[in-house]
């Protein structure tokens, strides 16, 4: 029987995301809020705003765009109250991020056919931790999960995945370090099939996006998957480190050229990461941002919601959530 | 994607130069481009502000306004100032008061500490040292295993006490172990942490107090955005960082983070990591990073990669054949394959100064796939045909086309292009003999 399971939407405010964004908010974004605590809208406001956006890794183009739009809106609507201007800015920011969600496709999980998630990204962005979080996320919906240790390059990447596998009680298909990732994936596909696994999450070697051969390997892995499941991998998740600057955009673009990225996750959004890269990614790429990763525990994963993202950064009391 | 700073300045100032006298306003236009390019290279906005002010002041003082080539003058100033910020001299690792030299690596999660601990060990052993690695990351799953695996790969001992022990004790015991057995230097890996995590930062402070390291190197990801400064400032404030290793410089990272960190903390950059392989660690050269931030290409790196692929004698032989005009299709194939080993062709072209602008126009035409069909065509030729491309008759062309899976037109195109190329080479050869290069070629240094 074929049936559909949608990714459920969480109804309650996203406390986890709220909390982890607190530090960011205390930094740049609370300054943005405070910026509008003034009696009139003047030139200095725009200048300071642009600087604060830049400081949050929003990028030159997007910062200029946001400030430009605000300026136009203030003039057009004859806005005099800074509080209303702030609301206009907030709306513009949400709208921009919505560019990153409108292309989100409905995920269809079929019983008996593994839903294959291939996780890609450069070194050190937190791929392995992301995989653990994704596993816990799918477990939360009652799905059976399997992991494939496709990063056979980095020393101990396999061990690291196994540790997570133990913690989450999830089987891990692995070969030795230096083995052919294609072979690992082949075995994993077979095992997932035989055991009737719902979700197979495949780790890949962290590769810098200008390493041509390594990127080609991803293509090969994909072809092996498709021998088993025609439309696999149903999800290709690019993990981007939230502290990345404008390079994150180049990264994403290069990856998108090589493998068809279906989803993006912004990881490490805890601490002081500004997460402004989400705006550039939303504007320049059509690829949906689906998740945000916060904290180091397996449960610290949230679905990406533009309103929450912006509001968490702006307010913090849960208003407007 | 992002236009390089040098291209932008060329656009802005090139246009202005033609109109004659420049005004201060024109210089400000140029400074806007400098600002934007630096921000896009992820240089911290505060650093950008200071930097642009300094460059502007010098530019106006140096009579860019009257200069006939304002582009060169401004680029020159920017380049010099970049190098000034990055540190004009290379700074080597500090020597200890008494051995062993203790090097502690610190940084955020995922910046590359464990990998660079091993890289650094291998690097120092090449200098005749006898290093030991200490596995101080007890938090990240399998971090200790990772260091052990790396240690085995490079045959350098790793001291560890599992993951139950306290990192302060591990460091102290590791140091003692090294003293007893005469290992020097001692390279200590630590767990990644956020600079705002007070408890974890305190742990590093405790490790430092216990073992008094010679060097505390902050390992920072070259792709970090604006926050790079916050991270570095906090690590530096709490620990007194003595140097920086900038990792992941093999991406398209412009390395703006390096400029920011150096400018704000004054901590010298000591190494850069350029790949996943153990030997991908290079001493830091300020001028190279400056040209990279400017987007002016990176000839040095290009030369180095070329050297890896070919010996000097070989290069000599090939260039002689080129000059004589006896360069044949076999040589061409050989060179093509060597170039391919150096990396994607788009990347290589990007390293050539002044290629930025042209590159964007031809980028779609130059792909690694294109070289594949060229290779296939040449490989479908007999050795005789490769040596004597002029002798390839139309029936031979048809055979070659069939053999390579290309059309006869493609074979014809390759042959005529090759003929043109050889003619040019011959001309260059003649001019070189007369002691002058053709117009438009940069002087050889």
Boltz contact constraints between the chains, C-beta under 6 A:
constraints:
  - contact:
      token1: [A, 54]
      token2: [B, 45]
      max_distance: 6.0
  - contact:
      token1: [A, 55]
      token2: [B, 45]
      max_distance: 6.0
  - contact:
      token1: [A, 55]
      token2: [B, 226]
      max_distance: 6.0
  - contact:
      token1: [A, 57]
      token2: [B, 225]
      max_distance: 6.0
  - contact:
      token1: [A, 57]
      token2: [B, 226]
      max_distance: 6.0
  - contact:
      token1: [A, 60]
      token2: [B, 36]
      max_distance: 6.0
  - contact:
      token1: [A, 60]
      token2: [B, 39]
      max_distance: 6.0
  - contact:
      token1: [A, 60]
      token2: [B, 40]
      max_distance: 6.0
  - contact:
      token1: [A, 124]
      token2: [B, 110]
      max_distance: 6.0
  - contact:
      token1: [A, 124]
      token2: [B, 112]
      max_distance: 6.0
  - contact:
      token1: [A, 126]
      token2: [B, 110]
      max_distance: 6.0
  - contact:
      token1: [A, 155]
      token2: [B, 146]
      max_distance: 6.0
  - contact:
      token1: [A, 155]
      token2: [B, 149]
      max_distance: 6.0
  - contact:
      token1: [A, 155]
      token2: [B, 150]
      max_distance: 6.0
  - contact:
      token1: [A, 156]
      token2: [B, 142]
      max_distance: 6.0
  - contact:
      token1: [A, 156]
      token2: [B, 145]
      max_distance: 6.0
  - contact:
      token1: [A, 156]
      token2: [B, 146]
      max_distance: 6.0
  - contact:
      token1: [A, 156]
      token2: [B, 149]
      max_distance: 6.0
  - contact:
      token1: [A, 159]
      token2: [B, 142]
      max_distance: 6.0
  - contact:
      token1: [A, 159]
      token2: [B, 145]
      max_distance: 6.0
  - contact:
      token1: [A, 160]
      token2: [B, 141]
      max_distance: 6.0
  - contact:
      token1: [A, 160]
      token2: [B, 142]
      max_distance: 6.0
  - contact:
      token1: [A, 163]
      token2: [B, 141]
      max_distance: 6.0
  - contact:
      token1: [A, 163]
      token2: [B, 142]
      max_distance: 6.0
  - contact:
      token1: [A, 208]
      token2: [B, 250]
      max_distance: 6.0
  - contact:
      token1: [A, 208]
      token2: [B, 251]
      max_distance: 6.0
  - contact:
      token1: [A, 210]
      token2: [B, 251]
      max_distance: 6.0
  - contact:
      token1: [A, 210]
      token2: [B, 347]
      max_distance: 6.0
  - contact:
      token1: [A, 212]
      token2: [B, 344]
      max_distance: 6.0
  - contact:
      token1: [A, 243]
      token2: [B, 224]
      max_distance: 6.0
  - contact:
      token1: [A, 243]
      token2: [B, 227]
      max_distance: 6.0
  - contact:
      token1: [A, 244]
      token2: [B, 223]
      max_distance: 6.0
  - contact:
      token1: [A, 244]
      token2: [B, 225]
      max_distance: 6.0
  - contact:
      token1: [A, 245]
      token2: [B, 42]
      max_distance: 6.0
  - contact:
      token1: [A, 245]
      token2: [B, 225]
      max_distance: 6.0
  - contact:
      token1: [A, 246]
      token2: [B, 40]
      max_distance: 6.0
  - contact:
      token1: [A, 246]
      token2: [B, 42]
      max_distance: 6.0
  - contact:
      token1: [A, 247]
      token2: [B, 223]
      max_distance: 6.0
  - contact:
      token1: [A, 247]
      token2: [B, 253]
      max_distance: 6.0
  - contact:
      token1: [A, 250]
      token2: [B, 1]
      max_distance: 6.0
  - contact:
      token1: [A, 250]
      token2: [B, 252]
      max_distance: 6.0
  - contact:
      token1: [A, 271]
      token2: [B, 194]
      max_distance: 6.0
  - contact:
      token1: [A, 271]
      token2: [B, 196]
      max_distance: 6.0
  - contact:
      token1: [A, 272]
      token2: [B, 196]
      max_distance: 6.0
  - contact:
      token1: [A, 272]
      token2: [B, 227]
      max_distance: 6.0
  - contact:
      token1: [A, 272]
      token2: [B, 230]
      max_distance: 6.0
